[in-house]
Amino acid sequence: MDLGILRYTDEVWPSDNTDPFDQLTQQNGFTYAYTPQIMMAWVTDSPHWLNRRSTSLSYRMLSSMQGSLGSAPTSPTGHQTKTRWQND
């Protein structure tokens, strides 16, 4: 994260990695220096596009609620995908 951006915005995205398991580690480290109020955390599709890890919607939501919650059911190409959230 570019620390200079905090001069211009109220919220930041600590990492491009939105895997919920990885997010918990990132969020823990982030909150040693900053408050959770400035941290954005996104809920994305399962399985995760980067590592193919499958997680339930409840786990993805709870891990993202550690910061300001966002939702983005899209593929890595930016196109909307059919969400599987109803099946969790």
C-alpha positions as CSV (number, residue, x, y, z in Angstrom):
1,M,0.0,0.0,0.0
2,D,1.2,3.5,-0.8
3,L,1.1,5.3,2.5
4,G,0.9,8.7,0.8
5,I,-2.6,7.8,-0.4
6,L,-4.0,8.2,3.1
7,R,-3.6,12.0,2.6
8,Y,-6.2,11.8,-0.1
9,T,-8.7,9.1,0.9
10,D,-10.5,7.7,3.9
11,E,-10.2,4.0,3.0
12,V,-7.5,1.8,1.5
13,W,-7.3,-1.7,0.1
14,P,-4.3,-3.4,1.9
15,S,-3.8,-6.1,-0.8
16,D,-5.1,-7.3,-4.2
17,N,-5.3,-10.8,-2.7
18,T,-9.0,-11.2,-1.7
19,D,-8.7,-14.9,-0.6
20,P,-10.5,-14.8,2.8
21,F,-7.9,-17.1,4.6
22,D,-5.1,-14.8,3.4
23,Q,-7.1,-11.7,4.2
24,L,-7.1,-12.5,7.9
25,T,-3.3,-12.5,8.0
26,Q,-3.1,-9.3,6.0
27,Q,-5.7,-7.6,8.1
28,N,-4.0,-8.6,11.4
29,G,-0.7,-7.1,10.2
30,F,-2.4,-4.0,8.9
31,T,-4.1,-3.2,12.2
32,Y,-0.8,-3.1,14.0
33,A,-0.2,0.2,12.3
34,Y,-3.7,1.5,11.3
35,T,-7.3,1.4,12.5
36,P,-9.8,-1.1,10.9
37,Q,-11.9,1.9,9.9
38,I,-9.6,2.7,6.9
39,M,-9.3,-0.9,5.7
40,M,-11.4,-2.1,2.8
41,A,-12.0,-5.9,2.6
42,W,-13.8,-7.5,-0.3
43,V,-16.0,-10.6,-0.6
44,T,-15.3,-12.3,-3.9
45,D,-16.3,-15.6,-5.6
46,S,-15.5,-19.1,-4.4
47,P,-13.4,-20.9,-5.4
48,H,-10.9,-18.0,-5.3
49,W,-9.5,-17.2,-8.8
50,L,-5.9,-17.0,-7.6
51,N,-5.5,-20.3,-5.6
52,R,-8.7,-22.1,-6.4
53,R,-9.5,-22.4,-2.6
54,S,-13.2,-22.9,-1.9
55,T,-14.7,-21.2,1.2
56,S,-18.2,-20.8,2.4
57,L,-20.0,-17.5,2.0
58,S,-20.2,-17.1,5.8
59,Y,-16.4,-17.5,6.1
60,R,-15.9,-15.0,3.3
61,M,-18.3,-12.5,4.9
62,L,-16.9,-12.8,8.4
63,S,-13.3,-12.4,7.3
64,S,-14.2,-9.3,5.2
65,M,-16.2,-7.7,8.1
66,Q,-12.9,-7.0,9.9
67,G,-12.7,-3.9,7.8
68,S,-15.2,-1.9,5.6
69,L,-17.1,-4.6,3.8
70,G,-17.2,-4.7,0.0
71,S,-18.7,-7.2,-2.4
72,A,-17.4,-8.0,-5.9
73,P,-18.6,-11.2,-7.6
74,T,-16.5,-10.9,-10.8
75,S,-14.0,-12.9,-12.6
76,P,-10.3,-11.8,-12.9
77,T,-11.1,-10.4,-16.4
78,G,-13.6,-8.0,-14.9
79,H,-16.7,-9.7,-16.3
80,Q,-19.7,-10.6,-14.1
81,T,-19.8,-14.2,-13.3
82,K,-22.7,-16.3,-12.0
83,T,-22.4,-16.2,-8.3
84,R,-22.5,-19.4,-6.2
85,W,-23.4,-17.6,-3.0
86,Q,-26.9,-19.0,-3.0
87,N,-25.4,-22.5,-2.7
88,D,-23.2,-21.9,0.4
